[in-house]
Amino acid sequence: MKSFISFFLMATIISSIGMLFILLIKKWLKNHITARWQYYIGLLSFVLLLAPLVPSSLYASLRIIQWSGALNLERGITTIITTTTGDTTVGTYGIANFQNFAVSVNSIAPGYLFMLLMMIWIVGIIVSVVIAFTNNKNLRLIKESITPIKESEILSLFIQCKVEVGIKDIVALGSSIMVKTPMTIGFIKPFIILPAKKMPMNDMRFAMLHELIHCKNKDIPINSLMYVFQILYWFNPLVYLVFKQMRLDRELACDALVLGLLPKESHISYGETLVHFAKSLSSPSILTFATGIGDSRPHLIKRVRYIASYSRESSFLKIKSILLFFMALLLIFCKVPIISALTINNENQFSFAFDNVYDIDLSKYFGDINGSFVLYDVGAGSHTIHNQDMGITRVSPTSTYKIVSTLIALETGVLESSNTEREWDGAMHPFDVWNQNHNLISAMNSSVNWYFQNLDAVVGVEQLSYFLKQQSYGNHDISGGLTDFWIESSLKISPIEQVLFLVSLYQNDTVFQPEHVNTTMNALRLSEKDGAVLSGKTGTGIIGDVIVSGWFIGLVETNDNTFIFATYIQGNDYVGGSVAAQISLSILESKGIF
């Protein structure tokens, strides 16, 4: 929800800038483009309004995932039988100390804020829907009041108008005592409704032509879609402004097409007909899912002025209109990649494109927990990903960051491979095992925060930032503070990036010296079984005393291959690093890896 709200708000801002751009284009091109193409340019706003509603991960997944098929793996459900003592979980694999060694942090943007924003948005949608149905409640009554028109003269005129407009779709014709001006209803099957009161045949012809053009242009579905967007973006005044202009452009485009069918001497009569129908309206129509020849007074004035100055469109003007439209289309579509890039520019997501990437469903190992599992088979050179959306989403690395912290400390000489012990300063910490001296192996096994925070403090901001950028470690953002940037703060990395980072360590393709990599990897060693060696690091995120996330990343080295993995889970409570480790081990066992 936090991710969706953040992306939706930011994407809406970008879309609003795009819609403002549309309004400026329309104003600038007013005298250089036909009324119809003015309307079409307005329709481009649909693209901008749809973009924030598309999950941000879809943009990345369309570029990232190579759909070469899913792996057909023989796997069974394997439950790890555990005994728990305090916070330490000991599994059947003989691996101990999968304890959630983590301290609580305060979220800068509390979770309830995003919940509140979501609720306000939903309530606004509900209210808008109620208003829409209230405004359109007369539509059902109008439908029920329709009576078929039997006069042969009127039916003959209607057929003639259909031929003139060039519409072959089935369009019904009727009349109703509940309408004062001609209108069209019907999302799929249009129904033109004339007032029951008798009108001059000339006015009737003008009205039929106007409504038939609405039917031909599919204006009722478009009008309905506009109102759906208005409901979803009820908080955005630009949406109302753009759609208000679009409705005027739609009527002007329709008027232009009608005038194109009429002889010049009938243009004034057509304008007089508009004024006549406008007088019959006590207020503008609020029937959302309908169109009509009538209009509000301000729009009517603009339409009459347009009719008075109308001249037939030249071929040059039509060609120029088409070219300018496609230029506007190109500019507007440039906004979509910007919205898509929000996930990268704001470092919320990671984009990669490799061969041999397979999607796999491992949800039965996660149960009700939302999580992702990424596995890299070194021998095959292939990635297997469960929940690819979460796999590319950058989140806090929590204690898994201690791997790169160690590497930087070794590389800068702050820590020496021959002597990694650090003295405890006597400050009391929440875990007894932290309150003593530690070396690298014990600090890594017990995930001692103060040990690595001290290393970072000596290394300094400049060196930390340099190495994180050189190694391309996540978003390499340490602005959250020297001691806490990796604890549910500014530094973020995705599960896929975690795997890529470990792959680079395994293949000695890093900015760090091989001996420093070896020292670090030795500190991650957890267990050996049947010739396979498991190394890894857990991480747990806690906000406001609630466990919100868990990591387990590592690698399994067998006699003939190496497998590198990352598991990330999130939720409310009971999703810490120990649970991520259990899920990982269950999957690895089912694949026969460990």
C-alpha positions in Angstrom: 0.0 0.0 0.0 2.9 2.4 0.9 4.6 1.6 -2.4 1.3 2.1 -4.4 0.4 5.4 -2.7 3.9 6.8 -3.1 4.0 5.8 -6.8 0.4 6.9 -7.5 1.0 10.4 -6.0 4.3 10.9 -7.8 3.0 9.6 -11.1 -0.2 11.8 -10.7 2.1 14.8 -10.4 3.9 13.9 -13.6 0.6 13.2 -15.3 -0.8 16.5 -14.2 2.2 18.3 -15.7 1.5 16.4 -18.9 -2.2 17.5 -18.9 -1.2 21.1 -18.3 1.1 20.6 -21.3 -1.9 19.4 -23.3 -3.9 22.5 -22.4 -1.0 24.7 -23.5 -0.6 22.8 -26.8 -4.3 23.1 -27.6 -4.2 26.8 -26.9 -1.0 27.3 -29.0 -2.4 25.3 -31.9 -5.9 26.7 -31.7 -5.6 28.5 -35.1 -3.4 25.8 -36.7 -5.5 22.7 -36.2 -9.1 21.6 -36.9 -11.7 21.2 -34.1 -11.7 17.5 -34.5 -8.0 17.1 -34.0 -8.2 19.5 -31.0 -10.5 17.0 -29.5 -8.2 14.1 -30.4 -5.3 15.8 -28.6 -7.4 16.1 -25.5 -8.0 12.3 -25.7 -4.2 11.9 -25.1 -4.8 12.8 -21.5 -6.3 9.3 -21.1 -2.8 7.9 -21.5 -1.5 10.1 -18.8 -4.3 9.3 -16.4 -4.0 5.6 -17.0 -0.2 5.5 -16.3 -0.4 6.1 -12.5 -3.0 3.3 -12.2 -0.6 0.8 -13.7 1.5 -1.0 -11.1 5.0 0.5 -11.1 6.4 -3.0 -11.2 4.7 -3.7 -14.5 6.8 -1.0 -16.3 9.9 -2.7 -15.1 8.7 -6.3 -15.6 7.8 -5.5 -19.2 11.5 -4.6 -19.8 13.1 -7.1 -17.4 11.5 -10.5 -17.4 12.5 -12.6 -20.4 9.5 -14.9 -20.8 11.4 -17.9 -22.0 9.1 -20.2 -20.0 8.8 -21.4 -16.5 11.0 -24.1 -15.0 9.3 -27.5 -14.6 10.8 -28.4 -11.3 10.0 -31.5 -9.3 9.6 -30.2 -5.8 7.6 -31.2 -2.7 6.5 -29.4 0.4 9.2 -29.8 3.1 8.5 -28.4 6.5 11.5 -27.6 8.7 10.9 -29.1 12.1 12.3 -26.7 14.7 12.7 -26.3 18.4 12.6 -22.8 19.8 14.4 -21.6 22.8 13.9 -17.9 23.5 14.5 -16.1 20.2 17.0 -18.7 18.9 15.7 -21.2 16.4 17.6 -24.4 15.8 16.6 -26.3 12.7 17.0 -29.9 11.6 19.9 -28.7 9.4 22.0 -28.2 12.5 22.1 -24.4 11.9 21.8 -22.3 15.0 21.5 -18.6 15.8 18.9 -17.7 13.3 17.7 -15.2 15.8 16.1 -11.8 15.0 18.9 -9.6 16.3 17.4 -6.3 15.4 16.4 -3.0 17.1 13.3 -1.0 16.5 13.4 2.2 14.5 10.9 5.0 14.0 9.5 5.4 10.5 9.7 8.9 9.1 6.5 8.4 7.3 4.4 6.2 9.6 2.3 3.4 8.1 -0.9 4.9 9.3 -0.3 8.0 7.1 -0.4 5.9 4.0 -3.5 4.1 5.4 -5.1 7.4 6.0 -4.3 8.6 2.4 -5.7 5.4 1.0 -8.9 5.7 3.0 -9.4 9.3 2.0 -8.9 8.4 -1.7 -11.4 5.5 -1.4 -14.0 7.5 0.4 -13.7 10.2 -2.3 -14.2 7.6 -4.9 -17.3 6.2 -3.1 -18.8 9.7 -2.7 -18.1 10.4 -6.4 -19.8 7.2 -7.5 -22.8 8.0 -5.4 -23.0 11.4 -7.0 -22.7 9.9 -10.4 -25.6 7.5 -9.9 -27.7 10.2 -8.3 -27.1 12.5 -11.2 -28.0 9.7 -13.6 -31.0 8.2 -11.8 -33.3 9.9 -14.3 -31.7 7.9 -17.1 -33.7 4.8 -16.2 -36.9 6.8 -16.1 -36.1 8.3 -19.5 -35.5 4.8 -20.9 -38.9 3.7 -19.6 -40.7 6.7 -21.0 -39.4 6.2 -24.6 -42.1 5.6 -27.2 -41.2 4.5 -30.8 -41.6 7.0 -33.5 -44.0 5.8 -36.2 -44.4 8.8 -38.4 -43.1 7.8 -41.8 -41.8 11.3 -42.6 -39.6 11.4 -39.5 -38.4 7.8 -40.1 -37.5 8.6 -43.7 -35.6 11.7 -42.6 -33.7 9.6 -40.0 -32.7 7.1 -42.7 -31.5 9.9 -44.9 -29.5 11.5 -42.1 -27.8 8.1 -41.4 -26.8 7.9 -45.1 -25.4 11.4 -45.0 -23.4 10.7 -41.8 -22.2 7.4 -43.2 -23.2 5.4 -40.2 -24.1 1.7 -40.6 -24.4 0.7 -37.0 -27.9 0.0 -35.6 -29.2 3.2 -34.0 -32.7 3.3 -32.6 -35.0 6.4 -32.6 -37.7 7.3 -30.2 -39.3 10.2 -28.3 -39.9 11.0 -24.6 -41.9 13.5 -22.7 -39.0 13.7 -20.2 -36.5 15.3 -22.5 -36.6 18.9 -23.8 -33.7 18.6 -26.2 -32.5 15.7 -28.4 -30.1 13.4 -26.7 -28.4 10.0 -27.2 -28.1 7.3 -24.6 -26.8 3.7 -24.7 -23.2 2.6 -24.1 -23.3 -0.3 -26.6 -26.5 0.2 -28.6 -27.2 3.9 -29.1 -30.7 5.3 -28.8 -31.5 8.8 -30.1 -34.3 10.4 -28.1 -36.3 13.3 -29.5 -38.6 15.5 -27.4 -42.2 14.5 -27.6 -43.1 18.1 -28.4 -43.4 18.6 -32.1 -40.5 20.5 -33.7 -39.8 21.9 -37.2 -38.4 19.3 -39.6 -35.3 21.5 -40.2 -34.5 21.5 -36.5 -35.1 17.8 -36.3 -32.7 17.2 -39.2 -30.0 19.2 -37.5 -30.5 17.4 -34.3 -30.4 13.9 -36.0 -27.2 14.8 -37.8 -25.6 16.0 -34.6 -26.6 12.9 -32.6 -25.7 10.5 -35.3 -22.2 12.0 -35.5 -21.9 11.5 -31.7 -22.8 7.8 -32.3 -20.3 7.4 -35.1 -17.5 9.0 -33.0 -18.3 6.7 -30.0 -18.7 9.8 -27.8 -20.9 8.1 -25.2 -18.2 5.5 -24.3 -15.6 8.2 -24.3 -17.8 10.4 -22.2 -18.3 7.6 -19.7 -14.6 6.9 -19.6 -14.0 10.6 -18.8 -16.3 10.3 -15.9 -14.6 7.2 -14.6 -11.3 9.1 -14.6 -13.0 12.0 -12.8 -14.1 9.6 -10.1 -10.7 8.1 -9.7 -9.0 11.5 -9.7 -11.7 13.4 -7.8 -8.9 15.3 -5.9 -7.2 16.7 -9.0 -8.7 20.0 -10.4 -6.7 19.7 -13.6 -8.7 16.6 -14.5 -11.9 18.6 -14.3 -10.4 21.4 -16.3 -9.1 19.2 -19.1 -12.3 17.3 -19.4 -14.4 20.4 -19.4 -12.3 21.6 -22.4 -12.6 18.2 -24.0 -16.4 18.3 -23.8 -16.4 21.7 -25.5 -14.0 20.4 -28.2 -16.2 17.4 -28.7 -19.2 19.5 -29.4 -17.2 21.9 -31.7 -15.9 18.8 -33.6 -19.4 17.5 -33.9 -20.7 20.9 -35.0 -17.9 21.1 -37.6 -18.8 17.7 -39.1 -22.5 18.8 -39.2 -21.6 22.1 -40.9 -19.5 20.1 -43.4 -22.6 18.2 -44.5 -24.8 21.3 -44.8 -24.9 24.0 -47.5 -23.4 27.3 -46.4 -26.8 29.0 -46.3 -27.9 26.5 -43.6 -25.1 27.3 -41.2 -27.0 30.2 -39.6 -30.1 28.1 -39.2 -28.0 25.4 -37.5 -26.7 28.0 -35.0 -30.2 29.3 -34.4 -31.3 25.7 -33.6 -28.6 25.4 -31.0 -29.8 28.6 -29.4 -33.4 27.4 -29.5 -32.6 24.1 -27.7 -30.4 26.0 -25.2 -33.4 28.0 -24.2 -35.3 24.8 -23.4 -32.6 23.8 -20.9 -33.1 25.2 -17.4 -29.6 23.9 -16.5 -26.8 22.0 -18.2 -27.4 18.3 -18.6 -25.8 16.2 -15.9 -26.6 12.9 -17.6 -23.1 11.5 -17.6 -23.7 8.5 -19.8 -25.4 10.5 -22.5 -24.7 13.2 -25.1 -27.0 15.9 -26.4 -27.1 18.9 -28.8 -27.8 21.3 -25.9 -25.1 22.9 -23.9 -24.3 25.3 -21.1 -24.5 29.0 -21.8 -20.7 29.7 -21.8 -20.0 26.7 -24.2 -23.0 27.7 -26.3 -21.6 31.2 -26.9 -18.3 29.7 -28.1 -20.1 27.2 -30.3 -22.2 29.9 -31.9 -19.1 32.1 -32.5 -17.4 29.0 -34.1 -20.4 28.4 -36.4 -20.5 32.1 -37.4 -16.8 32.0 -38.4 -16.8 28.5 -39.8 -15.2 27.8 -43.2 -14.6 24.5 -44.8 -11.3 22.8 -43.9 -8.7 22.9 -46.5 -6.6 19.8 -47.4 -3.5 21.6 -46.1 -5.2 22.3 -42.7 -6.1 18.7 -42.4 -2.6 17.4 -43.2 -1.1 20.0 -40.8 -3.6 18.9 -38.1 -2.6 15.3 -38.4 1.1 16.1 -38.3 0.7 18.3 -35.3 -1.4 15.7 -33.5 1.3 13.1 -33.9 3.9 15.5 -32.7 1.8 16.0 -29.6 1.3 12.3 -29.3 5.1 11.8 -29.3 5.6 14.4 -26.7 2.9 13.0 -24.5 4.2 9.4 -24.8 7.5 10.7 -23.6 5.8 11.3 -20.3 5.1 7.6 -19.8 8.7 6.5 -19.6 9.2 9.3 -17.1 6.5 7.8 -14.9 8.0 4.4 -15.4 11.4 5.8 -14.5 10.1 7.1 -11.2 10.8 3.6 -9.9 14.4 4.0 -10.9 15.0 7.7 -10.4 13.5 7.5 -7.0 15.4 4.2 -6.5 12.4 2.2 -5.6 13.0 -0.5 -8.2 15.9 -2.1 -10.0 15.9 -2.8 -13.7 17.9 -5.5 -15.3 17.7 -7.5 -18.5 19.5 -10.9 -18.7 18.9 -14.1 -20.6 17.8 -17.3 -18.9 15.4 -15.6 -16.4 12.6 -17.9 -15.3 9.5 -17.2 -13.3 8.5 -19.8 -10.8 5.6 -20.1 -8.3 6.9 -21.0 -4.8 4.0 -19.5 -2.9 3.3 -22.7 -1.0 6.6 -22.2 0.8 5.6 -18.7 1.8 2.1 -19.5 2.9 0.3 -16.2 3.8 3.6 -14.3 3.9 4.3 -11.8 1.1 7.8 -12.5 -0.2 10.3 -13.1 -3.0 12.9 -15.7 -3.7 15.7 -15.3 -6.2 18.1 -18.1 -7.1 21.1 -17.9 -9.4 22.5 -21.2 -10.8 26.2 -20.4 -11.5 26.7 -23.5 -13.7 23.6 -22.8 -15.8 24.0 -19.0 -15.7 20.2 -18.7 -15.0 18.0 -16.8 -12.6 14.9 -18.3 -11.1 12.5 -15.7 -9.5 9.4 -16.1 -7.3 7.3 -12.9 -7.1 9.2 -10.9 -9.6 7.5 -7.6 -8.6 9.0 -7.8 -5.2 12.2 -9.2 -6.6 13.0 -5.9 -8.3 11.7 -3.7 -5.5 14.3 -2.0 -3.5 13.9 -2.1 0.3 16.1 -1.7 3.3 18.9 -4.3 3.5 18.9 -4.2 7.3 21.6 -6.5 8.7 22.5 -8.0 5.3 24.3 -4.6 4.8 26.9 -5.8 7.3 28.5 -7.9 4.5 29.5 -4.8 2.5 30.3 -2.9 5.7 32.9 -5.5 6.4 34.3 -5.4 2.9 34.7 -1.6 3.0 36.3 -1.7 6.5 38.8 -4.3 5.3 39.5 -2.4 2.0 40.2 0.9 3.8 42.4 -0.7 6.5 39.9 0.1 9.3 39.7 -3.7 9.9 42.5 -6.1 9.5 42.0 -9.8 8.5 44.6 -10.9 11.1 42.9 -9.1 14.0 39.2 -8.3 13.8 38.4 -8.0 17.5 36.7 -4.8 18.7 36.2 -3.7 22.3 32.8 -3.2 23.7 32.4 0.3 25.1 30.2 -0.7 28.0 27.0 0.6 26.6 24.1 -1.7 27.3 22.3 -3.2 24.3 19.0 -5.1 24.1 20.7 -8.5 23.6 23.1 -9.9 26.2 25.4 -11.4 23.5 26.0 -7.9 22.2 27.4 -6.7 25.5 30.9 -8.0 25.2 33.9 -7.8 22.9 33.5 -9.3 19.4 35.5 -10.3 16.4 34.2 -10.4 12.9 32.9 -14.0 13.0 31.1 -13.6 16.3 29.8 -10.1 15.4 28.4 -11.5 12.1 26.8 -14.5 13.7 25.1 -12.5 16.4 24.5 -9.5 14.1 26.1 -7.1 16.5 25.0 -3.6 15.4 27.5 -1.6 17.4 30.4 -3.5 15.9 29.5 -2.6 12.3 28.4 0.9 13.3 31.8 1.5 14.8 33.5 0.3 11.6 31.3 2.7 9.5 32.1 5.6 11.8 35.8 5.2 11.4 35.5 4.6 7.6 33.5 7.8 7.3 30.8 9.0 5.0 33.0 9.8 2.0 34.6 6.4 1.8 31.3 4.6 2.4 29.6 6.5 -0.3 32.5 6.0 -2.7 32.6 2.2 -2.3 28.8 1.7 -2.3 28.6 3.6 -5.6 31.6 1.8 -7.1 30.1 -1.5 -6.2 26.6 -0.4 -7.4 25.2 -1.6 -4.1 21.4 -0.8 -4.3 20.7 2.9 -4.5 23.9 3.6 -2.4 22.0 6.3 -0.5 23.5 6.9 3.0 21.7 10.2 3.6 19.7 8.5 6.5 22.5 9.0 9.0 25.9 7.4 9.4 24.7 4.9 12.0 21.2 4.1 10.7 21.1 4.5 6.9 20.9 0.7 6.5 18.1 0.2 9.1 14.8 0.8 7.4 16.1 4.2 6.2 17.7 5.6 3.0 19.8 2.7 1.8 17.7 0.3 -0.3 18.5 -2.8 -2.4 16.3 -5.4 -4.2 16.5 -9.2 -3.8 17.8 -9.5 -7.3 20.6 -6.9 -6.6 21.5 -8.9 -3.4 22.0 -12.0 -5.6 24.0 -10.0 -8.1 26.2 -8.6 -5.3 26.9 -12.1 -4.0 27.6 -13.3 -7.5 30.2 -10.6 -8.0 31.8 -11.6 -4.7 31.9 -15.2 -5.7 33.4 -14.5 -9.1 35.9 -11.9 -7.6 34.4 -9.3 -9.9 34.3 -6.4 -7.3 36.2 -3.3 -6.3 37.4 -5.2 -3.3 40.6 -7.2 -3.0 40.2 -11.0 -3.2 41.7 -11.6 0.3 39.2 -9.2 1.8 36.4 -11.0 0.0 37.6 -14.3 1.4 37.8 -13.0 4.9 34.2 -11.7 4.6 32.9 -14.9 3.1 34.5 -17.0 5.8 32.6 -15.0 8.4 29.3 -15.9 6.6 29.9 -19.6 6.7 27.0 -21.4 8.5 27.0 -25.1 7.9 28.2 -28.0 5.9 26.2 -31.1 5.0 26.9 -33.9 2.5 29.7 -32.0 0.9 27.6 -28.8 0.4 28.6 -25.6 2.3 26.0 -23.0 3.3 27.0 -19.4 3.8 24.6 -16.5 4.5 23.3 -13.6 6.5 19.9 -12.8 7.9 18.3 -9.4 8.4 15.3 -8.2 10.3 13.4 -4.9 10.0 11.5 -3.6 13.0 9.5 -0.4 13.1 7.7 0.7 16.2 8.4 -2.7 17.9 6.7 -4.5 15.0 8.7 -6.9 12.8 8.0 -5.7 9.3 10.6 -7.5 7.1 13.1 -10.3 7.0 16.1 -11.2 4.8 18.2 -14.3 4.2 20.8 -14.1 1.5 23.7 -16.4 0.8 25.1 -19.2 -1.3 25.4 -23.0 -1.3 28.7 -24.4 -2.7 28.3 -28.1 -3.7 31.0 -30.4 -5.2 30.0 -29.5 -8.8 28.0 -26.2 -8.7 27.2 -23.1 -6.7 23.8 -21.6 -6.1 23.4 -18.0 -4.9 20.0 -16.9 -3.4 18.1 -14.2 -1.6 14.8 -14.3 0.2 12.9 -11.3 1.3 9.6 -11.3 3.2 7.5 -8.5 4.6 4.3 -8.0 6.6 3.3 -7.4 10.1 5.1 -9.4 12.8 6.6 -12.9 12.5 8.4 -12.1 9.2 11.9 -11.6 10.5 15.2 -13.0 9.3 14.7 -16.3 11.1 11.5 -17.0 9.1 13.2 -15.9 5.9 15.9 -18.5 6.6 13.4 -21.2 7.2 11.6 -20.5 4.0 15.0 -20.4 2.1 16.2 -23.7 3.5 12.9 -25.4 2.7 13.1 -24.3 -0.9 16.8 -25.2 -1.2 16.0 -28.7 0.2 13.1 -29.2 -2.2 15.4 -28.5 -5.1 18.0 -30.9 -3.8 20.6 -28.1 -3.3 21.0 -28.3 0.5 
